């Protein structure tokens, strides 16, 4: 049986899954990965533990399925974009990996905006500069942790580090690095002038050679085979940025659909044959289909807020769900079902990790009173996350010339019928879900299939490997109610905007 192995490293979970040529998911294995931070805004992970987590899920997957290693035709990896994973000249990680929700370098994009650097960078990358991008984090390290710099051999993105662990070969895949302000989108190559703008030209030799998603970027090494049970020599593809993998897995290989990924990050995107150069969107990057650019609006303001809420404030609900043999998120869905659309829930700003409004904005409930219970707060989070996605969608729509046929939704939110309903009513578009559990790993499987020539391209792979469910249509009366609440959400953002700088000063003891 010919199979494809997909590996997905998100901000908190490492997953591996096996698929047949027809897209049938044989099994998924996952482990939660530990993150830590010494200071507010720091989000890091141990890179050695990360490597072992990947070895573990692969090993467990093979044991669970009984699939012979020789039947795995190829492997592709995906993972969160941005962040920073540094490999040292001494053959070890330079320091802990930095995850994409890290906000330590928040001042650098503001500084580059003020001194004109951002405009010069935009002319080459068509991107805004984010605090979590490698360029900002490397600048921060130079200023605050200079002892790390001399030991750097390779500057990796998340999934490129995982591929390196499997093969021992260092490559930089284009979809990831083109979304990191490291690549000139006109030339599709590193640009010495661009690196000089960030004062990073001395690290040019630490950037691995660029490759495409469908290139074979090494083969499973003897050590990785010993650790995982994979066959030595199994080809490992370039893989792709997780936003590309999810877009591929939900069939967004043409401009008529918008892809939304509602996980830790709020990802909102569509593909276009030309980049958007008027600065109306946050990000242009190179899509895994070479004829397309990926047009993106994003921020870490999505379902990760609800995961924090459950873990931190509802531990007894998790215990109750476990005792009943149920998932805690299904109990939360029942709570949301019990609150009718006519009842006003507080307006929630989903800014626990970062913001898409002000760089220092924080999460808050506005409009809370003694009548409200936990069910109202849960529904507030569902609604606030949908409002944050709409905030990005509004920006995307200004740049589009193609009408939107539907929104294809992926990520944790897609597993909740109640949350999908709220998305349809808040956004005002049909919401389509692909009938698959793990879109990231499925996108990787499709990547392998195309790389090996089993399918002529991603569109043909999608036609054979995915199934789209019937759309969830918006309800007119709900759309009207949410239009009013979304207007209030935006007014709250505007009203609080002057506060955040002062709040930071107070928090810093100034």
Phi, psi and omega per residue, in radians:
X1 nan 2.165 -3.120
X2 -1.456 2.171 -3.075
X3 -2.234 2.794 3.066
X4 -2.140 2.405 3.127
X5 -1.860 2.168 3.058
X6 -1.973 2.407 -3.132
X7 -2.190 2.307 -3.067
X8 -2.292 2.073 3.080
X9 -1.922 1.793 3.094
X10 -1.561 -2.877 -3.126
X11 -1.263 -0.446 -3.061
X12 -2.311 -0.226 -3.041
X13 -2.351 2.437 3.022
X14 -1.905 2.259 -3.061
X15 -2.281 2.619 2.982
X16 -2.409 2.473 -3.110
X17 -2.537 2.610 3.094
X18 -1.955 2.435 -3.118
X19 -2.310 2.602 2.995
X20 -1.460 3.069 3.101
X21 -1.110 -0.396 -3.138
X22 -1.596 0.080 3.108
X23 1.497 0.191 3.095
X24 -1.274 2.207 3.135
X25 -1.439 1.964 -3.107
X26 -1.343 -0.698 3.116
X27 -3.032 2.778 3.062
X28 -2.278 2.396 2.995
X29 -2.131 2.495 -3.133
X30 -2.552 2.686 2.981
X31 -2.387 2.517 3.083
X32 -1.423 2.342 -3.105
X33 -1.805 2.423 -3.090
X34 -1.329 2.323 3.013
X35 -2.105 2.726 -3.098
X36 -2.658 2.920 3.088
X37 -2.778 2.255 -3.113
X38 -1.296 -0.420 -3.097
X39 -2.415 2.859 3.073
X40 -1.011 2.332 3.141
X41 1.584 -0.183 3.109
X42 -1.572 2.268 3.065
X43 -2.381 1.910 -3.023
X44 -2.277 2.902 3.024
X45 -2.515 2.661 3.098
X46 -1.318 2.116 -3.052
X47 -1.250 -0.522 3.061
X48 -1.176 -0.756 3.083
X49 -1.108 -0.628 3.112
X50 -1.098 -0.768 3.098
X51 -1.062 -0.800 -3.128
X52 -1.140 -0.585 3.088
X53 -1.097 -0.699 3.105
X54 -1.173 -0.750 3.075
X55 -1.040 -0.716 -3.083
X56 -1.129 -0.832 -3.086
X57 -1.167 -0.592 3.096
X58 -1.183 -0.806 -3.141
X59 -1.052 -0.782 3.138
X60 -1.160 -0.633 -3.134
X61 -1.119 -0.775 3.130
X62 -1.140 -0.690 3.132
X63 -1.165 -0.691 -3.092
X64 -1.214 -0.704 -3.056
X65 -1.538 -0.442 -3.051
X66 1.271 0.169 3.111
X67 -1.196 2.320 3.117
X68 -1.238 2.422 -3.132
X69 -0.983 -0.592 -3.120
X70 -1.172 -0.338 -3.140
X71 -1.445 -0.150 3.118
X72 -1.478 1.908 -3.035
X73 -1.266 -0.517 -3.111
X74 -3.056 2.977 -3.037
X75 -2.330 2.477 2.964
X76 -2.428 2.579 -3.112
X77 -2.014 2.597 2.928
X78 -2.339 2.993 3.131
X79 -3.135 3.035 3.129
X80 -1.065 2.519 3.058
X81 -1.491 3.113 3.119
X82 1.061 -2.793 -3.036
X83 1.206 -2.967 -3.037
X84 -2.766 2.229 3.116
X85 -2.261 1.961 -3.012
X86 -1.879 2.204 3.080
X87 -1.789 2.392 -3.005
X88 -1.671 2.781 3.072
X89 -1.140 -0.324 3.134
X90 -1.509 0.096 3.117
X91 1.424 0.345 3.121
X92 -2.413 2.851 3.016
X93 -1.015 2.470 3.130
X94 -1.179 -0.675 -3.052
X95 -2.870 3.095 3.060
X96 -1.042 2.604 3.044
X97 -1.206 2.624 3.138
X98 -1.928 2.228 -3.037
X99 -1.550 2.824 -3.018
X100 -1.199 -0.215 3.083
X101 -1.560 0.035 3.121
X102 -1.203 2.413 -3.086
X103 -2.219 0.358 -3.067
X104 -1.100 -0.534 -3.037
X105 -1.676 0.506 -3.015
X106 -1.060 -0.489 -3.087
X107 -1.300 -0.437 -3.013
X108 -1.173 -0.809 3.064
X109 -1.038 -0.630 3.109
X110 -1.150 -0.717 3.133
X111 -1.124 -0.770 -3.141
X112 -1.207 -0.509 3.053
X113 -1.201 -0.737 -3.081
X114 -1.213 -0.601 -3.066
X115 -1.661 0.097 3.071
X116 1.585 -0.110 3.131
X117 -1.060 -0.714 -3.077
X118 -1.027 -0.692 3.130
X119 -1.148 -0.698 3.124
X120 -1.177 -0.649 3.100
X121 -1.172 -0.747 -3.110
X122 -1.030 -0.607 -3.137
X123 -1.070 -0.377 -3.134
X124 -1.845 -0.525 -3.017
X125 -1.993 -0.295 -3.086
X126 0.994 0.637 -3.115
X127 -2.338 2.584 2.891
X128 -1.356 2.741 3.135
X129 -1.637 2.246 -3.125
X130 -1.899 2.632 -3.127
X131 -1.135 -0.439 -3.071
X132 -1.625 0.018 3.115
X133 -1.339 2.684 3.139
X134 -0.930 -0.631 -3.094
X135 -1.095 -0.734 3.121
X136 -1.216 -0.742 -3.107
X137 -1.184 -0.667 3.085
X138 -1.147 -0.697 3.080
X139 -1.082 -0.711 3.112
X140 -1.103 -0.769 3.138
X141 -1.078 -0.715 3.120
X142 -1.030 -0.652 -3.087
X143 -1.482 -0.527 -2.972
X144 -2.044 -0.303 -3.112
X145 -2.504 0.961 -2.997
X146 -1.091 -0.358 -3.127
X147 -1.175 -0.315 3.127
X148 -1.320 -0.510 -2.936
X149 -1.120 -0.816 -3.055
X150 -1.090 -0.392 -3.078
X151 -1.537 -0.078 -3.045
X152 -1.233 2.169 2.989
X153 -1.759 -0.776 -3.120
X154 -2.335 2.421 3.022
X155 -1.765 1.902 -3.074
X156 -1.893 2.632 2.799
X157 -1.565 2.947 -2.966
X158 -0.922 -1.032 -3.012
X159 -1.272 -0.421 3.102
X160 -1.250 -0.547 3.018
X161 -1.167 -0.723 3.132
X162 -1.105 -0.751 3.106
X163 -1.065 -0.712 3.093
X164 -1.031 -0.692 3.114
X165 -1.124 -0.560 -3.126
X166 -1.406 -0.528 -2.981
X167 -2.044 -0.450 -3.025
X168 1.357 0.099 3.140
X169 -1.957 2.365 -3.052
X170 -1.718 2.093 3.037
X171 -2.452 2.749 3.102
X172 -2.066 2.054 -3.082
X173 -1.534 2.447 -2.889
X174 -1.121 -0.678 -3.076
X175 -1.072 -0.664 3.141
X176 -1.264 -0.919 -3.018
X177 -1.258 -0.449 3.086
X178 -1.311 -0.236 3.065
X179 -1.745 0.281 -3.032
X180 -2.129 0.243 -3.084
X181 1.051 0.492 3.126
X182 -1.895 -0.183 -3.032
X183 -2.207 2.401 3.004
X184 -1.310 2.041 -3.052
X185 -1.280 -0.300 3.070
X186 -1.340 -0.770 -3.096
X187 -1.597 -0.268 -3.084
X188 1.025 0.676 -3.106
X189 -2.569 2.864 2.983
X190 -1.068 2.667 -3.058
X191 -2.339 2.013 -3.104
X192 -1.065 -0.638 3.111
X193 -1.127 -0.655 3.098
X194 -1.125 -0.807 3.131
X195 -1.097 -0.613 3.125
X196 -1.126 -0.587 3.112
X197 -1.067 -0.549 3.105
X198 -1.627 0.043 -3.052
X199 1.026 0.701 -3.137
X200 -2.049 0.233 -3.055
X201 -1.081 -0.444 3.133
X202 -1.254 -0.198 3.130
X203 -1.796 0.161 -3.114
X204 -0.949 -0.711 -3.116
X205 -1.233 -0.156 3.128
X206 -1.600 -0.087 3.101
X207 -1.502 2.123 -3.085
X208 -1.149 2.786 3.092
X209 -1.019 2.454 -3.107
X210 -1.414 2.456 3.098
X211 -2.453 2.814 3.107
X212 -1.521 2.866 -3.135
X213 -0.972 -0.708 -3.019
X214 -1.584 0.037 3.054
X215 -1.278 2.534 2.964
X216 -1.385 2.090 -3.035
X217 -1.989 0.854 3.126
X218 1.960 3.055 -3.136
X219 -2.335 2.734 -3.083
X220 -1.002 2.197 -3.102
X221 -1.345 2.902 3.110
X222 -1.064 -0.704 3.141
X223 -1.156 -0.793 3.131
X224 -1.137 -0.632 3.088
X225 -1.096 -0.727 3.123
X226 -1.124 -0.649 -3.089
X227 -1.365 -0.466 -2.991
X228 -1.979 -0.417 -3.009
X229 1.571 0.000 3.063
X230 -1.233 2.797 3.087
X231 -1.401 2.247 3.068
X232 -1.012 2.383 3.137
X233 1.614 -0.078 3.077
X234 -1.053 2.266 -3.097
X235 -1.194 2.469 3.110
X236 -2.088 2.112 -3.063
X237 -1.411 2.964 3.104
X238 -1.020 -0.616 -3.090
X239 1.288 -2.885 -3.085
X240 -2.807 2.774 2.975
X241 -0.880 2.472 -3.053
X242 -1.094 -0.471 3.117
X243 -1.229 -0.498 3.028
X244 -1.289 -0.769 -3.120
X245 -1.047 -0.738 3.135
X246 -1.209 -0.675 3.101
X247 -1.076 -0.767 3.098
X248 -1.082 -0.762 -3.067
X249 -1.213 -0.392 3.083
X250 -1.766 0.187 3.020
X251 1.394 0.365 3.101
X252 -1.567 1.428 3.105
X253 -2.091 0.274 3.076
X254 -2.622 2.839 -2.983
X255 -1.276 -0.109 -3.005
X256 -1.278 -0.370 -3.139
X257 -1.913 2.680 2.935
X258 -1.882 2.400 3.077
X259 -1.773 2.297 2.999
X260 -2.112 2.304 3.065
X261 -2.032 2.024 -3.084
X262 -1.969 1.480 3.106
X263 -2.199 -2.248 3.001
X264 -1.088 -0.753 3.124
X265 -1.726 2.611 2.930
X266 -1.588 1.799 3.136
X267 -1.879 2.258 -3.100
X268 -2.403 2.126 -2.906
X269 -2.733 2.779 2.946
X270 -2.614 2.883 -3.135
X271 -1.797 2.603 -3.088
X272 -2.605 2.572 3.109
X273 -1.322 -0.232 3.101
X274 -2.286 2.551 3.087
X275 -1.295 2.797 3.062
X276 -1.657 1.988 -2.985
X277 -1.886 0.142 -3.077
X278 -1.650 0.157 3.117
X279 1.198 0.309 3.136
X280 -1.434 -0.240 3.088
X281 -2.151 2.845 -3.068
X282 -1.309 -0.670 -2.879
X283 -2.574 2.331 2.838
X284 -2.002 2.431 3.022
X285 -2.515 2.999 3.129
X286 -1.460 2.219 3.136
X287 -1.422 2.865 -3.137
X288 -1.225 -0.340 2.926
X289 -1.520 2.021 -2.956
X290 -1.079 -0.325 3.139
X291 -1.438 -0.097 -3.060
X292 -2.092 2.632 2.874
X293 -1.770 2.682 3.040
X294 -1.813 2.099 -3.111
X295 -1.736 2.155 -2.897
X296 -2.373 2.477 2.895
X297 -2.152 2.263 -3.031
X298 -2.659 2.792 3.006
X299 -3.008 2.706 3.110
X300 -1.422 1.112 -3.002
X301 -2.235 0.507 -3.024
X302 -1.944 -2.370 -2.945
X303 -1.151 -0.258 3.045
X304 -0.999 -0.481 3.074
X305 -1.082 -0.698 -3.127
X306 -1.263 -0.638 3.090
X307 -1.047 -0.761 3.086
X308 -1.061 -0.773 -3.101
X309 -1.037 -0.799 -3.133
X310 -1.160 -0.840 -3.079
X311 -1.138 -0.645 -3.007
X312 -1.585 -0.695 -2.986
X313 -1.957 -0.199 -3.117
X314 -2.221 0.764 -3.107
X315 -1.068 -0.564 -3.136
X316 -1.217 -0.478 3.074
X317 -1.194 -0.684 3.085
X318 -1.109 -0.712 3.112
X319 -1.134 -0.708 3.112
X320 -1.093 -0.771 -3.136
X321 -1.101 -0.731 -3.135
X322 -1.111 -0.718 3.129
X323 -1.103 -0.558 -3.137
X324 -1.557 -0.010 -3.116
X325 1.218 0.520 -3.096
X326 -2.138 2.953 3.066
X327 -1.600 2.428 -3.085
X328 -1.045 -0.549 -3.091
X329 -1.235 -0.463 3.074
X330 -1.241 -0.637 3.049
X331 -1.121 -0.703 3.108
X332 -1.096 -0.695 3.088
X333 -1.025 -0.687 3.115
X334 -1.124 -0.676 3.071
X335 -1.039 -0.813 -3.124
X336 -1.092 -0.694 3.109
X337 -1.028 -0.551 -3.056
X338 -1.360 -0.174 -3.135
X339 -1.805 1.916 -3.088
X340 -1.227 2.778 -3.131
X341 -1.044 -0.447 -3.102
X342 -1.249 -0.334 -3.118
X343 -1.524 2.271 3.135
X344 -1.399 2.188 3.033
X345 -1.770 2.666 3.088
X346 -0.963 2.658 3.068
X347 -1.470 2.134 -3.102
X348 -1.832 2.251 3.016
X349 -1.666 1.984 -2.990
X350 -1.476 1.067 -2.986
X351 -1.987 0.655 3.139
X352 -1.151 -0.558 -3.087
X353 -1.852 -0.565 3.108
X354 -3.052 -3.048 -3.034
X355 -2.397 2.710 2.973
X356 -1.881 0.262 3.135
X357 -1.995 -1.108 3.106
X358 -2.199 2.429 -3.050
X359 -1.076 -0.336 -3.129
X360 -1.927 0.112 -3.101
X361 -1.110 2.590 -3.114
X362 -2.130 2.858 3.131
X363 -1.238 2.598 3.098
X364 -2.863 2.677 2.935
X365 -1.775 2.268 3.115
X366 -2.047 2.224 3.126
X367 1.720 0.371 -3.121
X368 -1.400 2.319 3.023
X369 -2.394 3.132 -3.000
X370 -1.141 -0.329 3.132
X371 -1.226 -0.544 -3.023
X372 -1.284 2.410 3.054
X373 -1.988 -2.994 -3.081
X374 -1.126 -0.578 3.124
X375 -1.098 -0.667 3.100
X376 -1.126 -0.687 -3.130
X377 -1.184 -0.677 3.082
X378 -1.082 -0.793 3.118
X379 -1.142 -0.584 3.070
X380 -1.030 -0.723 3.127
X381 -1.167 -0.774 3.081
X382 -0.953 -0.828 -3.095
X383 -1.205 -0.764 -3.098
X384 -1.087 -0.678 3.081
X385 -1.110 -0.738 3.094
X386 -1.113 -0.677 3.096
X387 -1.085 -0.702 -3.137
X388 -1.136 -0.683 3.056
X389 -1.108 -0.706 3.132
X390 -1.136 -0.613 3.094
X391 -0.997 -0.734 3.063
X392 -1.244 -0.726 -3.112
X393 -1.040 -0.714 3.136
X394 -1.002 -0.676 3.117
X395 -1.215 -0.716 3.138
X396 -1.101 -0.709 -3.064
X397 -1.119 -0.479 3.133
X398 -1.157 -0.410 -3.061
X399 -1.715 -0.074 -3.043
X400 -1.618 2.535 2.991
X401 -1.962 -0.267 3.128
X402 -1.628 2.246 3.087
X403 -1.028 2.584 3.137
X404 -1.511 2.078 3.092
X405 -1.397 -0.741 3.115
X406 -2.863 2.949 3.011
X407 -1.923 2.143 3.064
X408 -1.603 2.093 -3.013
X409 -1.873 2.296 3.093
X410 -2.297 3.053 -3.127
X411 1.679 -3.132 -3.064
X412 -1.006 -0.606 -3.125
X413 -1.047 -0.581 -3.092
X414 -1.112 -0.293 3.133
X415 -1.500 -0.063 -3.117
X416 -1.975 1.907 3.113
X417 -0.996 -0.624 -3.127
X418 -1.178 -0.700 -3.135
X419 -1.247 -0.674 3.086
X420 -1.064 -0.721 3.101
X421 -1.047 -0.768 3.125
X422 -1.096 -0.731 3.099
X423 -1.034 -0.789 3.139
X424 -1.054 -0.735 -3.083
X425 -1.326 -0.603 3.104
X426 -1.268 -0.762 -3.056
X427 -1.429 -0.498 3.113
X428 1.359 0.392 3.119
X429 -2.268 2.718 3.003
X430 -1.055 2.390 3.107
X431 -1.908 2.195 3.122
X432 -1.985 2.412 3.141
X433 -2.067 2.370 3.048
X434 -1.469 2.406 -3.064
X435 -1.365 1.241 3.135
X436 -2.676 2.579 -3.098
X437 -1.385 -0.771 -2.978
X438 -2.117 1.700 -3.081
X439 -1.217 -0.628 -3.107
X440 -1.090 -0.834 -3.129
X441 -1.240 -0.577 3.065
X442 -1.117 -0.734 3.081
X443 -1.013 -0.654 3.084
X444 -1.134 -0.743 3.123
X445 -1.065 -0.723 3.092
X446 -1.122 -0.641 3.079
X447 -1.021 -0.799 3.121
X448 -1.100 -0.796 -3.099
X449 -1.034 -0.733 3.134
X450 -1.248 -0.715 -3.129
X451 -1.049 -0.665 -3.093
X452 -1.494 -0.069 3.131
X453 1.443 0.209 3.088
X454 -1.205 -0.484 2.996
X455 -2.279 2.611 -3.048
X456 -1.215 -0.427 -3.141
X457 -3.030 3.135 -3.073
X458 -1.169 -0.565 3.116
X459 -1.156 -0.734 3.102
X460 -1.166 -0.695 3.098
X461 -1.071 -0.718 3.136
X462 -1.113 -0.697 -3.128
X463 -1.089 -0.518 -3.101
X464 -1.698 -0.467 -2.920
X465 -1.917 -0.154 -3.138
X466 -2.202 2.728 3.084
X467 -2.315 2.166 -3.113
X468 -1.687 2.262 3.122
X469 -1.281 2.949 3.057
X470 -1.079 2.434 -3.082
X471 -1.191 2.603 2.980
X472 -1.604 2.036 -3.053
X473 -1.587 2.502 3.085
X474 -1.158 2.540 3.085
X475 -1.704 2.181 -2.979
X476 -0.967 -0.775 -3.101
X477 -1.168 -0.601 3.093
X478 -1.219 -0.700 3.107
X479 -1.025 -0.734 3.132
X480 -1.089 -0.772 -3.138
X481 -1.126 -0.746 -3.097
X482 -1.305 -0.442 3.055
X483 -1.076 -0.717 3.116
X484 -1.189 -0.725 -3.106
X485 -1.232 -0.621 3.100
X486 -1.163 -0.647 3.073
X487 -1.063 -0.677 3.105
X488 -1.181 -0.698 3.085
X489 -0.953 -0.816 -3.122
X490 -1.180 -0.643 3.111
X491 -1.142 -0.636 3.093
X492 -1.138 -0.731 3.083
X493 -1.002 -0.796 -3.130
X494 -1.134 -0.733 -3.081
X495 -1.174 -0.626 -3.096
X496 -1.496 -0.214 -3.042
X497 -0.908 -0.733 -3.114
X498 -1.246 -0.222 -3.011
X499 -1.434 -0.551 -2.877
X500 -1.130 -0.686 3.110
X501 -1.076 -0.750 3.128
X502 -1.159 -0.642 3.128
X503 -1.115 -0.680 3.115
X504 -1.081 -0.720 3.130
X505 -1.078 -0.748 3.126
X506 -1.126 -0.742 3.137
X507 -1.101 -0.567 3.123
X508 -1.465 0.021 3.116
X509 1.351 0.425 -3.100
X510 -1.736 nan nan
